[in-house]
Amino acid sequence: MDEYLFSCLHDMDVALWNRAITISHKTAALWEQPRLHWFTDHGFGHSSRVISRIGEIVKPLQHTAQALNPHELFVLIAATLLHEQPVRI
């Protein structure tokens, strides 16, 4: 997983970073037991790739007036990590 978004969040708010890391670890553990073997892989690797792509988009903005604040970064990371969890239901 690209660490850029996590690094930005850590530099801005360690408490939110800790929460994002917890979500990351817990979602990774959930995906260790695949439920729908016939379904396209939308597991933790998929979420990691999406976070990396978002990091590429956000990176140029982080040094401008449009930079995301820590709460926006946290929500973006958490939403990306959790967006495929309904597939597991």
Buried (B, 14 or more C-beta within 10 A) or exposed (E): BBEBBBEBBBEBBEEBBEBBBEBBEEBBEBBEEEEEEEEEEBBBEBBBEBBBEBBEEBEEEBEEEEBBEBEEBBEBBBEBBBBBEEBBE
